[in-house]
Amino acid sequence: MDGMTQEQMLDKMCNYAKKLKTMKRILMMFLFATLAVGCGHSQNKSTAKNSAQEEISSNISTVGIEKFTEIIRQKDVLLIDVRTPKEYGEGHIYGAENIDVNASDFAERIKKIEGKVAVYCRSGKRSMKAAEQLAAQGCTVYNLRGGMLAWSKDWWTVEKQ
């Protein structure tokens, strides 16, 4: 103990503990500040991305069969089946145009489409992909919730080729 009394040793240990506590506080404040700045920066990037995404999403409505039926009866709505030609031939909604969303020329084929568009596929996933592309070019898009699976399940008629 190098000639220190017990009381001196306790004082030294208390001072050391206070310094450690202060260092711990400084370190915690530094970590908090770093996280706050880092999160704020990435939030700004994601906010810009999210607002673009929201703009596209605001042009897309996923609707049930009854509402979809009302929409496709309107004269100013283009109805598109985005499944493969084979699937389309096996049965599609009357009046639908077939534009395969996974075809290499999909973007080219939809380039001149504008206004209101109703889209569907087998289950709703591919049509949402198509809906996002159509909405990005300014269309108002209605996506059939559940796709042809829901349409057929509820006994709605289909046209076959």
Summary of the structure (lengths in Angstrom):
residues: 161
radius of gyration: 30.6
end to end distance: 98.3
largest distance: 103.1
contacts: 440
relative contact order: 0.14
helix: 57%
strand: 14%
